[in-house]
Amino acid sequence: MTSTQPTAAQRLRQIHDQLAQAYGPQHWWPANTPFEVILGAYLTQNTSWKAVERSLANLRAAGALTVDGLRSLTLRKLQRLIQPSGFHTRKAPALKAFLALLDEEFAGSLKKLAATPTATLRIRLLTLPGVGPETADAILLYALGHPVPVADEYLRRIAERHQLLTPAPGRKRAGYDSLANLTRQAFAADAPGDQARLFNEFHALTVAVGKAHCRRTAHCAGCPLAVDLHTASESPR
């Protein structure tokens, strides 16, 4: 009798379960409102969350954690307030471009924005300056409640070190779309109504294990995923 090894998607779903058991519910994203999530998604690019928190504190003190509040700021003042996050001369115009989109196409309403079909809205977000796939998906998932996976550097490290994915020929890293598609496959059997919650928790869990163990240099001792490494080389990808 032959045993069937789990697929890469099945193993990734098992990784979610192992992390959920080890770390418990994460209740991410750390923000009080959807708009604050959007601000954080822009500001967290190429910086630490501690730096983002300083920028958000500045915006909060200026009454600019709302659409109306941010709209009232001049570009120069916005740049000054978000300076702790770095790249402020690039991020401030990007935030203003998002506001312009919201005002011109959705009457300034995040509810109208969220009601747009996922595929259509994702394409539109990707046309904005400063918005790549990860930022677009973070906005869709965490701020607007759309069931899309977020694939970040921590997930890439897990997927490659556990041999769930290999980079395409001529590339050093697994691509974003490959990571996102693998995540979709891992949760394809779950009810559609549960997928947004699961994608939310899974991203937060990969961040938790990434910070603790799956850093640039792996620290596997005590990692809840260490057991999966024993079967990585035997499983199909």
C-alpha positions in Angstrom: 0.0 0.0 0.0 1.6 3.3 -1.1 1.3 6.5 0.9 0.5 9.8 -0.9 2.6 12.7 0.1 0.7 16.0 0.6 1.0 18.6 -2.2 2.6 22.0 -1.6 -0.8 23.6 -1.1 -1.8 21.0 1.4 1.4 21.4 3.3 0.9 25.2 3.4 -2.6 24.7 4.8 -1.0 22.4 7.5 1.5 25.2 8.2 -1.3 27.5 8.9 -2.8 25.0 11.3 0.5 24.5 13.1 1.1 28.3 13.4 -2.5 28.8 14.6 -2.0 26.2 17.3 1.4 27.7 18.3 0.5 31.4 18.3 -3.3 31.6 18.6 -5.5 34.3 17.0 -3.5 37.4 15.8 -6.4 39.9 15.3 -4.5 41.8 12.6 -4.1 44.5 11.1 -3.1 46.8 14.0 -5.4 49.8 13.3 -8.6 51.3 14.5 -10.3 52.1 11.2 -10.1 51.0 7.5 -8.5 54.3 6.5 -5.8 53.9 9.1 -5.1 50.5 7.6 -4.7 52.1 4.2 -2.3 54.7 5.6 -0.3 51.9 7.3 -0.1 49.9 4.1 1.5 52.8 2.3 3.8 53.8 5.2 5.1 50.4 6.0 6.9 50.0 2.6 10.6 49.6 3.2 10.5 50.4 6.9 9.8 49.0 10.3 6.3 49.1 11.9 7.8 51.1 14.8 8.6 53.8 12.3 5.1 53.6 10.9 3.7 54.0 14.4 5.6 57.2 14.9 4.2 58.6 11.6 0.7 57.5 12.5 1.0 59.2 15.9 2.0 62.4 14.1 -1.0 62.1 11.8 -3.3 61.4 14.8 -2.1 64.4 16.6 -2.8 66.5 13.5 -6.3 65.1 13.2 -5.3 63.5 9.9 -6.3 59.8 10.4 -9.5 60.4 8.5 -10.2 61.0 4.8 -11.2 64.6 5.5 -8.3 65.2 7.8 -5.7 63.9 5.4 -7.3 65.8 2.5 -6.9 69.1 4.5 -3.1 68.7 4.8 -0.8 70.3 2.3 1.6 68.0 0.6 4.5 69.6 2.4 2.9 69.2 5.8 2.0 65.6 5.0 5.6 64.9 4.1 6.8 66.3 7.4 4.3 64.3 9.5 5.2 61.0 7.9 9.0 61.6 7.8 9.7 58.9 10.4 8.6 56.2 8.0 11.2 57.2 5.4 10.8 57.9 1.7 8.3 60.7 2.7 8.8 62.6 -0.5 7.5 59.6 -2.4 4.9 58.3 0.0 3.1 61.6 0.6 2.3 62.2 -3.1 1.2 58.5 -3.3 -1.2 59.0 -0.5 -2.5 62.2 -2.1 -3.0 60.2 -5.4 -5.1 57.6 -3.5 -7.2 60.4 -2.1 -7.7 61.8 -5.6 -8.9 58.4 -6.8 -11.3 58.1 -3.8 -12.7 61.5 -4.4 -12.9 61.5 -8.2 -14.2 57.9 -8.7 -15.9 56.9 -5.4 -17.2 60.2 -4.1 -14.8 60.1 -1.2 -16.4 57.0 0.2 -14.5 53.9 1.4 -17.8 52.0 1.3 -18.2 52.6 -2.4 -14.6 51.7 -2.9 -15.0 48.4 -1.0 -18.2 47.6 -3.0 -16.2 47.4 -6.3 -15.5 43.9 -7.5 -12.2 42.5 -6.3 -10.5 42.0 -9.7 -11.6 45.4 -11.0 -10.5 47.2 -7.8 -7.1 45.5 -7.7 -6.3 46.5 -11.2 -7.3 50.1 -10.4 -5.2 50.2 -7.3 -2.1 48.9 -9.1 -2.3 51.9 -11.5 -1.6 54.2 -8.5 1.9 55.4 -7.7 3.5 53.6 -4.8 1.1 50.6 -5.0 2.6 47.2 -5.9 0.9 43.8 -5.5 1.6 43.5 -1.8 0.2 47.0 -0.9 -2.8 46.5 -3.1 -3.6 43.2 -1.5 -3.1 44.5 2.0 -5.6 47.3 1.3 -8.1 44.9 -0.3 -7.8 42.4 2.5 -7.3 44.4 5.7 -9.1 47.7 4.9 -11.8 46.6 2.5 -12.5 43.0 3.5 -11.9 41.3 0.1 -10.7 37.7 0.2 -7.3 38.0 -1.2 -4.0 36.6 0.1 -1.1 38.8 1.0 2.3 37.4 0.1 5.3 39.0 1.8 8.9 38.3 2.4 8.2 36.1 5.4 6.0 33.9 3.4 8.6 33.7 0.6 11.2 32.5 3.1 8.9 29.9 4.5 7.8 28.7 1.0 11.4 28.4 -0.3 13.0 27.0 2.9 10.3 24.4 3.2 10.6 23.6 -0.6 7.0 24.5 -1.3 8.1 26.7 -4.3 11.3 27.2 -6.2 12.2 30.4 -8.1 11.4 30.4 -11.8 14.4 29.8 -14.1 16.6 32.8 -14.2 15.2 34.3 -11.0 16.6 34.2 -7.5 13.3 34.4 -5.7 9.8 33.0 -6.0 7.5 35.5 -7.6 4.7 37.3 -5.8 2.0 35.8 -8.0 3.3 32.3 -7.4 3.2 32.8 -3.6 -0.3 34.3 -3.8 -1.6 31.5 -6.0 -0.2 28.8 -3.7 -1.9 30.5 -0.8 -5.2 30.6 -2.7 -4.8 26.8 -3.5 -4.1 26.1 0.2 -7.4 27.6 1.3 -9.5 26.7 -1.8 -11.5 24.1 0.1 -12.5 26.6 2.8 -15.9 28.3 2.6 -15.7 31.5 0.6 -17.1 33.4 3.6 -14.2 32.3 5.7 -11.4 33.0 3.3 -10.9 36.7 4.1 -10.6 35.8 7.8 -8.2 32.9 7.0 -6.0 35.0 4.7 -5.9 37.7 7.4 -4.9 35.3 10.1 -2.4 33.4 7.9 -0.5 36.5 6.9 -0.3 37.6 10.5 0.9 34.2 11.6 3.6 34.1 8.9 4.8 37.5 10.2 4.9 36.2 13.7 6.9 33.1 12.9 9.0 35.1 10.5 10.1 37.6 13.1 10.8 34.9 15.6 12.4 32.3 13.4 12.4 32.7 9.7 14.6 35.8 9.5 17.3 36.4 6.9 19.3 33.8 8.8 16.9 31.0 9.8 16.6 30.2 13.5 14.9 26.8 13.4 15.4 25.8 17.1 12.0 25.9 18.8 10.2 26.9 15.6 6.7 25.4 15.4 7.3 24.6 11.7 10.6 22.7 12.2 8.7 19.3 11.9 7.7 20.2 8.4 11.3 20.5 7.3 11.7 16.7 7.8 9.3 16.0 5.0 10.1 18.9 2.7 12.4 17.0 0.4 10.0 14.1 0.0 6.9 16.1 -0.9 5.9 17.0 -4.4 5.9 20.7 -5.3 
